[in-house]
Amino acid sequence: MGGLHSKIDFKVFVYTGDKPFSGSDANVCIVLHDDDGNASNPIPLDNTFSNDFERGQVDVFPIHSKKIGESMNRHGKVSRISIWRDSAGLGSGWYVDKIVVENRRTNRSFVFPIFRWIKSDYKYQINHLDTALPQEEEFVEQRNMELEEKRKAYEFDQKVADGPAQVKSMPSDEQFSFDYKWDIVTLKAKLIATSVLVKIMAAGEFDSLAALTNVYTQSTFHKPTGADRWSNDLYFGLQRVASLNHSLISLLTSIPEKFPVTDELVKPLLEGLTLHDAIEQKRLFVCDLKILEDVKCRDPYVLCVPIALFFVDKNHQLRPIAIQLFQEPGPDNPIFTPLDPSLMWAYVKMWYNNADAAYHQALTHLGLTHLLMEGVTIATHRNLSQSHPVFKLLAPHFLYLIAINSRGLELLVAEGGWVDKTMNFGCRGLFSVITKGLNTWRMDTDGALPEDLKRRGLDDPNVLPCYHFRDDALLLYNAIKKYVRAYVDLYYPTRELIKGDTEIQSFAAELVKERNRSTGGVGIKGVPGNGEITCSEDRVLILTCIIYTCSISHASTNFPQYEEYAFPPNYPSLMRGKPPSSKDTDITEKDILSSLPDKPTTLDIMIVTKILSAKGTKSIGDFEVQYIFDPQAREIVDQFRRDLKEISKKIKARNQHRNPPYQYLDPEIIPNSISI
């Protein structure tokens, strides 16, 4: 046994991918190249009586001395491999994640990232670690061929007029690895089958708010956070700074003409201050949903276009003090306050949150994370080779994004789907808001958290001290920016390397290119450099924004959905009837109940928000697919992970003093990508 073992010079570990149809029955050969320019003989990779190269499988091939040949340096570094296959077998398509060559004489291992479909009868040349800028590429023809194939697979489309840039048809590489995990229809059926709520909610309306509250008694559908706090003003204030729509609130610097709040109207709510005093002390804040103006709703539904005023009290808590449900003041559009009858005020807050829900689902959630980043994902694949270091940096944050968008749009946002059944404005209204938002969103302000906070007057942590989202998100944004800067500086030590990188320049150009069905482009405004990257800082800001949006932005606006939406009075995605147009109206519990969704619609809201609130992939920094193998780059990744652990500790400590705690930006909870 010892003599036989000594004849094994190398072991080759082949990691076949986990994509659909990635396994192969083809015959595969490999050539090993040393760092002196010598090469082994062609070596067939075949284990006798073994079904090699099955999907998700790792195959090990011992390479005996007689197969190597005389020229190969058995003690040196394996600097390159050549690999190819034929078209034999029923399943000859083959996707490979990586190949690891272990030198048995030196006990050194050499990693060759592949992440490619190996087409038949083409000899692929893969260097050790496979990381190179295009101007450093040794195998230019192969790199250009692969990029051309990716451009054919990732074509731009606009499926809604003037809408976001989307992929024309989903590439096979973007499909879910484990399809059953992500089948919304199947998950809905499973939740229904295991729930006694189906009988309770078969039809009809709720008799009382207590009857609705009593529905949440099972482990499957626990009582949402909002169920016990839905009418509480402090909780309503907290929803502006630590919930679904955390980046709409701004510091108020003057009372708008369209919102004629007076001292007389709110004097008992300002702790002895005048409005002028409160503004001077930076204690007044505003949320304005003007973007919803002129959005058409499903008949006979109404969507308010509210503006709301908030005050930070002496305990540093945010309280609503005035709400106007439409933009233009008038006798039929009064300003409501907490001084109005309690059920009237609760009803007005419900109509506000109904509009806020429309903004949330159209922009904060779908438009400015899912759909915006789909365009960025397409541009990345079209312009950056698998060997490009920036591709390796970004790829983990695009995992399943196109797949979940395709499935979500098909099942939830299609005509007659979930949005049409559970939201006032339906799909057409939703996409009109998305278009408005995309046409005004800027990467250098909206996509750069410090600039966004500065624009809204909230960059000072002493202003609005209960702003949990800001305080936690800044830790993460700065950690991502530090990570990105260290990583790109490793590969771009000079400005000339940036300017000479044709792939990163074409990527930047496609980000700013106008969205158009025939010519493509993502159409993002405010991209630093406006399509031409000439300095390190521009590149850092672009990549930081992308990673931050795919991870932090999406997590913060996606995962609170069940807690907020599942109890309809708290955050009603659907409101029936008409909003109040007079303070003289007498609002009863029956009025509130009749404005809410019926039982089957409520159940549908509960089920879908439960599914959407479930984390499906690994936490940020713990990548499902590891693309980075360069030891220097791996140390940068490891430092990022250490930074995230420290942030997690800090946020956990903060949450011990928050009521309720704000857990959605703990790095342990945030996924790498938009995968649900």
C-alpha positions, 0 to 999 in steps of 0.5 A: 500500500505504501509503494502504491501511495508514493506513485500518486504525484497529484490529486485533482478535486473537481467540484461540479456545480449545483445548477440545474443540468450541471452534471455531465456524462462526457469524457473529460481531460486535464493538463497540468502546467507548472510555473516553468512553462512545462506541462503534463501529458493529457490526463483523462479524469475517470474513476472506474465504475463511478458516475463522475461529475454528477450535479453538486458532487465532488470527485477526486482523481488520483494522478499517478506518476506514469500519467504525468510525463517527464517534463512536468516539475513534480515539486513546483507550483501548478500555475495553470490547467487546461481542461476540455470535454467531448460531447459523449453521453446523454448529459454532456453539458457541464458546469464546474465551480472549481478544480483543486489540484493537490501536489502530494509531494509538497502538500500544497494545493492550488485552486482554479476557480471555474464558475463556467459551463464547459462546452464540448471540444473547447480547451479552456485555459484557467490560471491559478486563482483565475483573477485578472484585469482585462489588460493583464489577461493571458488568454484574451480570445477565451475571455472575449468569447465567454463575454460574448456568450454572456451578452447573448444570455443577459439581454436587456428588456423593458417589460413595462413602458418606461419601466425598469431595466430587466432581463429579456429571458431568465438565463439558465444560470440564474435558476434556483438551485433547490427549486422547492425552497422558493416555490411561492405557490407550494409554500402558500399551499403548505401554510394553508394545509397546516393552518386551522385559519382556513376554516376561520377565514373561509369568508365574510368580515370580522365581527370585532377587532378583538376577533381579529386579534384572536386569530393569531394563536398558532405558531405558524402565524404568531401575533405580529408586533403591530397587533398590540400597538397598532393605535399607539402614537409612539409605535406609529412614530417608530414605524417612520424610523425603524420599520418598512419605510425608514428613509422617507422622513426628513427634518422640517425647516419650515411649514409648507404652504400646502400643509398649514399647521398652526400653533393653535392647532398643535399647541398642547402637543409641543411641550410648551414650544411654538412651531418656530421654537420646535423647528429651531430646536430641530424637533419637527420632522415631516413625511411627504408622500407627494410621489403618489399624486395622480396614481390611478387606483383600482375601482372603487378604491382610493389612495391618499397622498398624505403629509404628516408632521412628527415631534420629538418629545423630551424623552427623545421619542417620535410622536405624530402631531398632524396628518393631512391626507391629501396634498392640497389643503381645503375644507374637505381636507382637514388637518387631523391631530391626536386631539381629535377623537381617538378612533378618528385619529386611529382611522386617519393613521390607518389611511396614512399607513395604507399610502405608506404601504403603497410607497413601501411595496412600489419603491422602498422594496420592489422598485429600488432594491429588486428591480433596480439591482436586476439591471445592475446584475445584467450589466455586471454579467454582460461586461465583467468576465468571471475572471475580473476581480470586481465580478468576484466581489459583486457576484455573491450579492446577486445570488438568486436575484433574477430568479426571485424577481422572475417568480415574484413578478409572475405570481405576485405582481402580475395582473390578477395577482397578489398586488391586484388583490391586496393593494389599493392601487393594484399592479398598474398603480404600483408600476407607475410609482416605480417609474416615478421613483426610478426617474428621480433616484440618484446613486450619489445621493439616494444610494449613498447613505451618508449623502441621503441622511445629509439631504434629509437633515438627519446626518447629525446623530443628535437630531432624531436620536431614536432613528434606529435605522440610521444608527445601525445602517451607518455602521454597515455602510461604513464597513462595506465601504472599508471592505470595498476600498481595501479590495479594489485598491489591491487590484488597482494600485494606480489610476492607469489601471482603472482607465485601462480596464475596458470591462469596468469602463463598459460596465459603468457606461451601461449603468448610466445608458438610457433604459431602452428596450432596443438598445439596453442600459440601466438608466441610473442617474447620479452614477459617480463619473457619469459612465466613466470611472477615472478615480478610485473614489468613484469606483468605491462609491459605485460598488459600495452602493450596489453591495449595500442595496443588495444586502442592507437596504433590502433586508431592512425593508423586506424582513419586517413585512409580516410583523407590520402587514399581517395585522391589517389595522396596523399597516393596511395594504388594502383600505375599503371605502373613503378616507374621512373628509371632515373632523365632524364625522363620527368614526366607530369600530364598525367603520374601521372593520368595514374598511379592512380587507375581508377574511380571505384577503387577510389570510392571503396577506398573512401567508405571503408576508410570512413567506417574504419575511423568511430568510432563505440564504446565508448571512452577509459575509458568509457567501454561498459561493466563494469566488475569491481565492487570492490569499491577499483578497481573502484576508480582506474578506476575513477582515470584513467578516470580523468587522461584521461580528463587531457590528453584530455585538454593538447592535445586540447591545443597543437592542437591550435598551430599545423597546421594541428592539430593532433587529433587522440590521443585525448582520447575523440576520441580513442575507448577502443578496436579494433572494426572497 
